[in-house]
Amino acid sequence: MSEIKLKPCPFCGGKAKLIQIDKGPFAVVICKVCETQSNVFLKAEDAEVAWNRRNVDEQNKEVPLH
């Protein structure tokens, strides 16, 4: 398994943490600041990919509202 590198929380910018649920195969990512969390996934890599996916272009963080 490759090293998990999580982007900051998309809502507050806080640090995110990958959590293995009950030491089993299930994984979730949770923001340490606002406690936003991802869906639960069967693999840590899938949780990482889902958490790191963004709809906004990283270079153009400000999206016009109209």
PDB file of N, CA, C and O in Angstrom:
ATOM      1  N   MET A   1       0.844  -1.177   0.000  1.00  0.00           N
ATOM      2  CA  MET A   1       0.000   0.000   0.000  1.00  0.00           C
ATOM      3  C   MET A   1       0.887   1.236   0.000  1.00  0.00           C
ATOM      4  O   MET A   1       1.854   1.305   0.758  1.00  0.00           O
ATOM      5  N   SER A   2       0.566   2.210  -0.842  1.00  0.00           N
ATOM      6  CA  SER A   2       1.338   3.445  -0.889  1.00  0.00           C
ATOM      7  C   SER A   2       0.944   4.358   0.268  1.00  0.00           C
ATOM      8  O   SER A   2      -0.089   4.172   0.912  1.00  0.00           O
ATOM      9  N   GLU A   3       1.796   5.344   0.510  1.00  0.00           N
ATOM     10  CA  GLU A   3       1.535   6.275   1.610  1.00  0.00           C
ATOM     11  C   GLU A   3       0.271   7.090   1.327  1.00  0.00           C
ATOM     12  O   GLU A   3       0.072   7.579   0.214  1.00  0.00           O
ATOM     13  N   ILE A   4      -0.569   7.228   2.334  1.00  0.00           N
ATOM     14  CA  ILE A   4      -1.799   7.994   2.201  1.00  0.00           C
ATOM     15  C   ILE A   4      -1.475   9.473   2.348  1.00  0.00           C
ATOM     16  O   ILE A   4      -0.893   9.880   3.354  1.00  0.00           O
ATOM     17  N   LYS A   5      -1.843  10.284   1.358  1.00  0.00           N
ATOM     18  CA  LYS A   5      -1.645  11.731   1.413  1.00  0.00           C
ATOM     19  C   LYS A   5      -2.998  12.383   1.187  1.00  0.00           C
ATOM     20  O   LYS A   5      -3.535  12.352   0.079  1.00  0.00           O
ATOM     21  N   LEU A   6      -3.543  12.968   2.230  1.00  0.00           N
ATOM     22  CA  LEU A   6      -4.875  13.559   2.158  1.00  0.00           C
ATOM     23  C   LEU A   6      -4.806  15.070   1.985  1.00  0.00           C
ATOM     24  O   LEU A   6      -3.971  15.743   2.590  1.00  0.00           O
ATOM     25  N   LYS A   7      -5.698  15.590   1.149  1.00  0.00           N
ATOM     26  CA  LYS A   7      -5.820  17.039   1.000  1.00  0.00           C
ATOM     27  C   LYS A   7      -6.512  17.597   2.239  1.00  0.00           C
ATOM     28  O   LYS A   7      -7.166  16.859   2.975  1.00  0.00           O
ATOM     29  N   PRO A   8      -6.366  18.911   2.470  1.00  0.00           N
ATOM     30  CA  PRO A   8      -7.093  19.534   3.582  1.00  0.00           C
ATOM     31  C   PRO A   8      -8.602  19.421   3.361  1.00  0.00           C
ATOM     32  O   PRO A   8      -9.059  19.168   2.247  1.00  0.00           O
ATOM     33  N   CYS A   9      -9.356  19.610   4.421  1.00  0.00           N
ATOM     34  CA  CYS A   9     -10.816  19.561   4.347  1.00  0.00           C
ATOM     35  C   CYS A   9     -11.320  20.580   3.325  1.00  0.00           C
ATOM     36  O   CYS A   9     -10.872  21.726   3.330  1.00  0.00           O
ATOM     37  N   PRO A  10     -12.243  20.182   2.451  1.00  0.00           N
ATOM     38  CA  PRO A  10     -12.762  21.118   1.451  1.00  0.00           C
ATOM     39  C   PRO A  10     -13.663  22.196   2.050  1.00  0.00           C
ATOM     40  O   PRO A  10     -13.979  23.174   1.372  1.00  0.00           O
ATOM     41  N   PHE A  11     -14.077  22.037   3.289  1.00  0.00           N
ATOM     42  CA  PHE A  11     -14.988  22.998   3.916  1.00  0.00           C
ATOM     43  C   PHE A  11     -14.275  23.986   4.828  1.00  0.00           C
ATOM     44  O   PHE A  11     -14.560  25.182   4.785  1.00  0.00           O
ATOM     45  N   CYS A  12     -13.346  23.499   5.657  1.00  0.00           N
ATOM     46  CA  CYS A  12     -12.693  24.397   6.620  1.00  0.00           C
ATOM     47  C   CYS A  12     -11.187  24.498   6.425  1.00  0.00           C
ATOM     48  O   CYS A  12     -10.545  25.356   7.031  1.00  0.00           O
ATOM     49  N   GLY A  13     -10.610  23.633   5.584  1.00  0.00           N
ATOM     50  CA  GLY A  13      -9.170  23.645   5.368  1.00  0.00           C
ATOM     51  C   GLY A  13      -8.389  22.894   6.432  1.00  0.00           C
ATOM     52  O   GLY A  13      -7.158  22.897   6.426  1.00  0.00           O
ATOM     53  N   GLY A  14      -9.112  22.245   7.354  1.00  0.00           N
ATOM     54  CA  GLY A  14      -8.462  21.510   8.440  1.00  0.00           C
ATOM     55  C   GLY A  14      -7.765  20.251   7.968  1.00  0.00           C
ATOM     56  O   GLY A  14      -7.963  19.795   6.842  1.00  0.00           O
ATOM     57  N   LYS A  15      -6.953  19.702   8.840  1.00  0.00           N
ATOM     58  CA  LYS A  15      -6.210  18.476   8.545  1.00  0.00           C
ATOM     59  C   LYS A  15      -7.146  17.272   8.615  1.00  0.00           C
ATOM     60  O   LYS A  15      -7.976  17.161   9.519  1.00  0.00           O
ATOM     61  N   ALA A  16      -6.996  16.375   7.645  1.00  0.00           N
ATOM     62  CA  ALA A  16      -7.835  15.181   7.578  1.00  0.00           C
ATOM     63  C   ALA A  16      -7.062  13.967   8.074  1.00  0.00           C
ATOM     64  O   ALA A  16      -5.832  13.932   8.036  1.00  0.00           O
ATOM     65  N   LYS A  17      -7.807  12.982   8.534  1.00  0.00           N
ATOM     66  CA  LYS A  17      -7.201  11.756   9.065  1.00  0.00           C
ATOM     67  C   LYS A  17      -7.955  10.547   8.523  1.00  0.00           C
ATOM     68  O   LYS A  17      -9.186  10.533   8.497  1.00  0.00           O
ATOM     69  N   LEU A  18      -7.213   9.543   8.095  1.00  0.00           N
ATOM     70  CA  LEU A  18      -7.797   8.285   7.640  1.00  0.00           C
ATOM     71  C   LEU A  18      -7.989   7.387   8.847  1.00  0.00           C
ATOM     72  O   LEU A  18      -7.072   7.215   9.651  1.00  0.00           O
ATOM     73  N   ILE A  19      -9.175   6.814   8.977  1.00  0.00           N
ATOM     74  CA  ILE A  19      -9.473   5.934  10.107  1.00  0.00           C
ATOM     75  C   ILE A  19      -9.930   4.580   9.580  1.00  0.00           C
ATOM     76  O   ILE A  19     -10.838   4.494   8.753  1.00  0.00           O
ATOM     77  N   GLN A  20      -9.284   3.521  10.073  1.00  0.00           N
ATOM     78  CA  GLN A  20      -9.719   2.154   9.793  1.00  0.00           C
ATOM     79  C   GLN A  20     -10.778   1.817  10.838  1.00  0.00           C
ATOM     80  O   GLN A  20     -10.529   1.941  12.037  1.00  0.00           O
ATOM     81  N   ILE A  21     -11.942   1.396  10.394  1.00  0.00           N
ATOM     82  CA  ILE A  21     -13.051   1.130  11.306  1.00  0.00           C
ATOM     83  C   ILE A  21     -12.921  -0.271  11.898  1.00  0.00           C
ATOM     84  O   ILE A  21     -12.826  -1.258  11.169  1.00  0.00           O
ATOM     85  N   ASP A  22     -12.920  -0.342  13.211  1.00  0.00           N
ATOM     86  CA  ASP A  22     -12.859  -1.607  13.950  1.00  0.00           C
ATOM     87  C   ASP A  22     -11.732  -2.516  13.487  1.00  0.00           C
ATOM     88  O   ASP A  22     -11.883  -3.738  13.473  1.00  0.00           O
ATOM     89  N   LYS A  23     -10.606  -1.928  13.110  1.00  0.00           N
ATOM     90  CA  LYS A  23      -9.426  -2.676  12.663  1.00  0.00           C
ATOM     91  C   LYS A  23      -9.752  -3.632  11.525  1.00  0.00           C
ATOM     92  O   LYS A  23      -9.043  -4.615  11.312  1.00  0.00           O
ATOM     93  N   GLY A  24     -10.809  -3.348  10.804  1.00  0.00           N
ATOM     94  CA  GLY A  24     -11.218  -4.196   9.695  1.00  0.00           C
ATOM     95  C   GLY A  24     -10.885  -3.548   8.369  1.00  0.00           C
ATOM     96  O   GLY A  24     -10.053  -2.643   8.301  1.00  0.00           O
ATOM     97  N   PRO A  25     -11.532  -4.010   7.324  1.00  0.00           N
ATOM     98  CA  PRO A  25     -11.220  -3.493   5.997  1.00  0.00           C
ATOM     99  C   PRO A  25     -11.858  -2.136   5.707  1.00  0.00           C
ATOM    100  O   PRO A  25     -11.522  -1.503   4.706  1.00  0.00           O
ATOM    101  N   PHE A  26     -12.760  -1.685   6.551  1.00  0.00           N
ATOM    102  CA  PHE A  26     -13.488  -0.453   6.262  1.00  0.00           C
ATOM    103  C   PHE A  26     -12.677   0.774   6.645  1.00  0.00           C
ATOM    104  O   PHE A  26     -11.973   0.775   7.654  1.00  0.00           O
ATOM    105  N   ALA A  27     -12.784   1.836   5.817  1.00  0.00           N
ATOM    106  CA  ALA A  27     -12.023   3.059   6.065  1.00  0.00           C
ATOM    107  C   ALA A  27     -12.896   4.278   5.799  1.00  0.00           C
ATOM    108  O   ALA A  27     -13.791   4.253   4.955  1.00  0.00           O
ATOM    109  N   VAL A  28     -12.612   5.342   6.542  1.00  0.00           N
ATOM    110  CA  VAL A  28     -13.310   6.611   6.389  1.00  0.00           C
ATOM    111  C   VAL A  28     -12.290   7.721   6.629  1.00  0.00           C
ATOM    112  O   VAL A  28     -11.328   7.532   7.373  1.00  0.00           O
ATOM    113  N   VAL A  29     -12.500   8.880   5.999  1.00  0.00           N
ATOM    114  CA  VAL A  29     -11.644  10.041   6.239  1.00  0.00           C
ATOM    115  C   VAL A  29     -12.465  11.063   7.003  1.00  0.00           C
ATOM    116  O   VAL A  29     -13.609  11.346   6.647  1.00  0.00           O
ATOM    117  N   ILE A  30     -11.874  11.618   8.056  1.00  0.00           N
ATOM    118  CA  ILE A  30     -12.560  12.595   8.901  1.00  0.00           C
ATOM    119  C   ILE A  30     -11.676  13.822   9.061  1.00  0.00           C
ATOM    120  O   ILE A  30     -10.464  13.707   9.246  1.00  0.00           O
ATOM    121  N   CYS A  31     -12.299  15.012   8.988  1.00  0.00           N
ATOM    122  CA  CYS A  31     -11.584  16.257   9.258  1.00  0.00           C
ATOM    123  C   CYS A  31     -11.425  16.394  10.766  1.00  0.00           C
ATOM    124  O   CYS A  31     -12.391  16.242  11.513  1.00  0.00           O
ATOM    125  N   LYS A  32     -10.202  16.681  11.214  1.00  0.00           N
ATOM    126  CA  LYS A  32      -9.931  16.822  12.648  1.00  0.00           C
ATOM    127  C   LYS A  32     -10.527  18.103  13.230  1.00  0.00           C
ATOM    128  O   LYS A  32     -10.683  18.213  14.446  1.00  0.00           O
ATOM    129  N   VAL A  33     -10.863  19.078  12.368  1.00  0.00           N
ATOM    130  CA  VAL A  33     -11.364  20.365  12.850  1.00  0.00           C
ATOM    131  C   VAL A  33     -12.891  20.402  12.882  1.00  0.00           C
ATOM    132  O   VAL A  33     -13.486  20.596  13.941  1.00  0.00           O
ATOM    133  N   CYS A  34     -13.527  20.215  11.719  1.00  0.00           N
ATOM    134  CA  CYS A  34     -14.991  20.363  11.648  1.00  0.00           C
ATOM    135  C   CYS A  34     -15.730  19.027  11.673  1.00  0.00           C
ATOM    136  O   CYS A  34     -16.960  18.997  11.696  1.00  0.00           O
ATOM    137  N   GLU A  35     -14.980  17.922  11.669  1.00  0.00           N
ATOM    138  CA  GLU A  35     -15.526  16.569  11.759  1.00  0.00           C
ATOM    139  C   GLU A  35     -16.360  16.138  10.551  1.00  0.00           C
ATOM    140  O   GLU A  35     -17.135  15.186  10.637  1.00  0.00           O
ATOM    141  N   THR A  36     -16.198  16.840   9.428  1.00  0.00           N
ATOM    142  CA  THR A  36     -16.799  16.366   8.184  1.00  0.00           C
ATOM    143  C   THR A  36     -16.166  15.018   7.867  1.00  0.00           C
ATOM    144  O   THR A  36     -14.979  14.811   8.121  1.00  0.00           O
ATOM    145  N   GLN A  37     -16.954  14.101   7.313  1.00  0.00           N
ATOM    146  CA  GLN A  37     -16.374  12.801   6.987  1.00  0.00           C
ATOM    147  C   GLN A  37     -16.815  12.318   5.626  1.00  0.00           C
ATOM    148  O   GLN A  37     -17.851  12.725   5.100  1.00  0.00           O
ATOM    149  N   SER A  38     -16.000  11.437   5.068  1.00  0.00           N
ATOM    150  CA  SER A  38     -16.308  10.817   3.785  1.00  0.00           C
ATOM    151  C   SER A  38     -17.297   9.680   4.003  1.00  0.00           C
ATOM    152  O   SER A  38     -17.673   9.368   5.133  1.00  0.00           O
ATOM    153  N   ASN A  39     -17.704   9.078   2.913  1.00  0.00           N
ATOM    154  CA  ASN A  39     -18.448   7.828   3.010  1.00  0.00           C
ATOM    155  C   ASN A  39     -17.504   6.756   3.540  1.00  0.00           C
ATOM    156  O   ASN A  39     -16.297   6.978   3.635  1.00  0.00           O
ATOM    157  N   VAL A  40     -18.043   5.620   3.877  1.00  0.00           N
ATOM    158  CA  VAL A  40     -17.234   4.486   4.330  1.00  0.00           C
ATOM    159  C   VAL A  40     -16.879   3.646   3.103  1.00  0.00           C
ATOM    160  O   VAL A  40     -17.732   3.368   2.260  1.00  0.00           O
ATOM    161  N   PHE A  41     -15.612   3.249   3.017  1.00  0.00           N
ATOM    162  CA  PHE A  41     -15.129   2.478   1.876  1.00  0.00           C
ATOM    163  C   PHE A  41     -14.509   1.174   2.351  1.00  0.00           C
ATOM    164  O   PHE A  41     -14.108   1.044   3.508  1.00  0.00           O
ATOM    165  N   LEU A  42     -14.438   0.212   1.439  1.00  0.00           N
ATOM    166  CA  LEU A  42     -13.836  -1.081   1.765  1.00  0.00           C
ATOM    167  C   LEU A  42     -12.319  -1.017   1.793  1.00  0.00           C
ATOM    168  O   LEU A  42     -11.676  -1.820   2.471  1.00  0.00           O
ATOM    169  N   LYS A  43     -11.733  -0.061   1.055  1.00  0.00           N
ATOM    170  CA  LYS A  43     -10.278   0.054   1.005  1.00  0.00           C
ATOM    171  C   LYS A  43      -9.863   1.476   1.353  1.00  0.00           C
ATOM    172  O   LYS A  43     -10.537   2.436   0.979  1.00  0.00           O
ATOM    173  N   ALA A  44      -8.752   1.606   2.071  1.00  0.00           N
ATOM    174  CA  ALA A  44      -8.230   2.920   2.442  1.00  0.00           C
ATOM    175  C   ALA A  44      -7.927   3.760   1.204  1.00  0.00           C
ATOM    176  O   ALA A  44      -8.161   4.969   1.200  1.00  0.00           O
ATOM    177  N   GLU A  45      -7.412   3.129   0.161  1.00  0.00           N
ATOM    178  CA  GLU A  45      -7.092   3.858  -1.065  1.00  0.00           C
ATOM    179  C   GLU A  45      -8.334   4.491  -1.675  1.00  0.00           C
ATOM    180  O   GLU A  45      -8.265   5.603  -2.199  1.00  0.00           O
ATOM    181  N   ASP A  46      -9.476   3.796  -1.616  1.00  0.00           N
ATOM    182  CA  ASP A  46     -10.720   4.341  -2.161  1.00  0.00           C
ATOM    183  C   ASP A  46     -11.198   5.535  -1.343  1.00  0.00           C
ATOM    184  O   ASP A  46     -11.706   6.508  -1.902  1.00  0.00           O
ATOM    185  N   ALA A  47     -11.039   5.467  -0.031  1.00  0.00           N
ATOM    186  CA  ALA A  47     -11.412   6.594   0.833  1.00  0.00           C
ATOM    187  C   ALA A  47     -10.532   7.799   0.529  1.00  0.00           C
ATOM    188  O   ALA A  47     -11.017   8.930   0.482  1.00  0.00           O
ATOM    189  N   GLU A  48      -9.239   7.559   0.321  1.00  0.00           N
ATOM    190  CA  GLU A  48      -8.301   8.637  -0.009  1.00  0.00           C
ATOM    191  C   GLU A  48      -8.679   9.306  -1.330  1.00  0.00           C
ATOM    192  O   GLU A  48      -8.735  10.533  -1.412  1.00  0.00           O
ATOM    193  N   VAL A  49      -8.936   8.510  -2.351  1.00  0.00           N
ATOM    194  CA  VAL A  49      -9.286   9.056  -3.665  1.00  0.00           C
ATOM    195  C   VAL A  49     -10.564   9.881  -3.581  1.00  0.00           C
ATOM    196  O   VAL A  49     -10.637  10.972  -4.146  1.00  0.00           O
ATOM    197  N   ALA A  50     -11.560   9.372  -2.886  1.00  0.00           N
ATOM    198  CA  ALA A  50     -12.831  10.094  -2.758  1.00  0.00           C
ATOM    199  C   ALA A  50     -12.641  11.408  -2.003  1.00  0.00           C
ATOM    200  O   ALA A  50     -13.178  12.438  -2.412  1.00  0.00           O
ATOM    201  N   TRP A  51     -11.884  11.384  -0.907  1.00  0.00           N
ATOM    202  CA  TRP A  51     -11.655  12.603  -0.116  1.00  0.00           C
ATOM    203  C   TRP A  51     -10.893  13.644  -0.928  1.00  0.00           C
ATOM    204  O   TRP A  51     -11.197  14.835  -0.854  1.00  0.00           O
ATOM    205  N   ASN A  52      -9.919  13.207  -1.693  1.00  0.00           N
ATOM    206  CA  ASN A  52      -9.074  14.131  -2.445  1.00  0.00           C
ATOM    207  C   ASN A  52      -9.720  14.653  -3.718  1.00  0.00           C
ATOM    208  O   ASN A  52      -9.204  15.595  -4.320  1.00  0.00           O
ATOM    209  N   ARG A  53     -10.828  14.072  -4.142  1.00  0.00           N
ATOM    210  CA  ARG A  53     -11.513  14.522  -5.355  1.00  0.00           C
ATOM    211  C   ARG A  53     -12.169  15.870  -5.082  1.00  0.00           C
ATOM    212  O   ARG A  53     -12.845  16.045  -4.069  1.00  0.00           O
ATOM    213  N   ARG A  54     -11.967  16.819  -5.989  1.00  0.00           N
ATOM    214  CA  ARG A  54     -12.552  18.156  -5.849  1.00  0.00           C
ATOM    215  C   ARG A  54     -13.261  18.532  -7.143  1.00  0.00           C
ATOM    216  O   ARG A  54     -12.788  18.221  -8.236  1.00  0.00           O
ATOM    217  N   ASN A  55     -14.405  19.207  -7.008  1.00  0.00           N
ATOM    218  CA  ASN A  55     -15.131  19.681  -8.178  1.00  0.00           C
ATOM    219  C   ASN A  55     -14.589  21.009  -8.685  1.00  0.00           C
ATOM    220  O   ASN A  55     -14.828  21.385  -9.833  1.00  0.00           O
ATOM    221  N   VAL A  56     -13.863  21.714  -7.833  1.00  0.00           N
ATOM    222  CA  VAL A  56     -13.326  23.019  -8.187  1.00  0.00           C
ATOM    223  C   VAL A  56     -11.880  22.858  -8.624  1.00  0.00           C
ATOM    224  O   VAL A  56     -11.119  22.107  -8.013  1.00  0.00           O
ATOM    225  N   ASP A  57     -11.507  23.559  -9.674  1.00  0.00           N
ATOM    226  CA  ASP A  57     -10.130  23.565 -10.138  1.00  0.00           C
ATOM    227  C   ASP A  57      -9.239  24.138  -9.041  1.00  0.00           C
ATOM    228  O   ASP A  57      -9.508  25.229  -8.538  1.00  0.00           O
ATOM    229  N   GLU A  58      -8.191  23.424  -8.666  1.00  0.00           N
ATOM    230  CA  GLU A  58      -7.312  23.848  -7.570  1.00  0.00           C
ATOM    231  C   GLU A  58      -6.649  25.197  -7.845  1.00  0.00           C
ATOM    232  O   GLU A  58      -6.362  25.935  -6.903  1.00  0.00           O
ATOM    233  N   GLN A  59      -6.400  25.536  -9.103  1.00  0.00           N
ATOM    234  CA  GLN A  59      -5.759  26.808  -9.422  1.00  0.00           C
ATOM    235  C   GLN A  59      -6.747  27.964  -9.366  1.00  0.00           C
ATOM    236  O   GLN A  59      -6.344  29.109  -9.159  1.00  0.00           O
ATOM    237  N   ASN A  60      -8.011  27.689  -9.543  1.00  0.00           N
ATOM    238  CA  ASN A  60      -9.046  28.724  -9.546  1.00  0.00           C
ATOM    239  C   ASN A  60     -10.018  28.453  -8.414  1.00  0.00           C
ATOM    240  O   ASN A  60     -11.178  28.113  -8.650  1.00  0.00           O
ATOM    241  N   LYS A  61      -9.549  28.604  -7.193  1.00  0.00           N
ATOM    242  CA  LYS A  61     -10.363  28.250  -6.031  1.00  0.00           C
ATOM    243  C   LYS A  61     -11.606  29.111  -5.899  1.00  0.00           C
ATOM    244  O   LYS A  61     -12.624  28.659  -5.374  1.00  0.00           O
ATOM    245  N   GLU A  62     -11.530  30.349  -6.374  1.00  0.00           N
ATOM    246  CA  GLU A  62     -12.688  31.219  -6.275  1.00  0.00           C
ATOM    247  C   GLU A  62     -13.565  31.001  -7.503  1.00  0.00           C
ATOM    248  O   GLU A  62     -13.150  31.280  -8.628  1.00  0.00           O
ATOM    249  N   VAL A  63     -14.746  30.515  -7.288  1.00  0.00           N
ATOM    250  CA  VAL A  63     -15.677  30.263  -8.387  1.00  0.00           C
ATOM    251  C   VAL A  63     -16.765  31.327  -8.341  1.00  0.00           C
ATOM    252  O   VAL A  63     -17.414  31.490  -7.307  1.00  0.00           O
ATOM    253  N   PRO A  64     -16.983  32.063  -9.445  1.00  0.00           N
ATOM    254  CA  PRO A  64     -18.028  33.095  -9.439  1.00  0.00           C
ATOM    255  C   PRO A  64     -19.407  32.490  -9.216  1.00  0.00           C
ATOM    256  O   PRO A  64     -19.711  31.411  -9.723  1.00  0.00           O
ATOM    257  N   LEU A  65     -20.230  33.187  -8.460  1.00  0.00           N
ATOM    258  CA  LEU A  65     -21.577  32.700  -8.173  1.00  0.00           C
ATOM    259  C   LEU A  65     -22.562  33.007  -9.294  1.00  0.00           C
ATOM    260  O   LEU A  65     -23.622  32.384  -9.365  1.00  0.00           O
ATOM    261  N   HIS A  66     -22.235  33.955 -10.171  1.00  0.00           N
ATOM    262  CA  HIS A  66     -23.132  34.258 -11.300  1.00  0.00           C
ATOM    263  C   HIS A  66     -22.362  34.562 -12.538  1.00  0.00           C
ATOM    264  O   HIS A  66     -22.954  34.838 -13.582  1.00  0.00           O
TER     265      HIS A  66
END
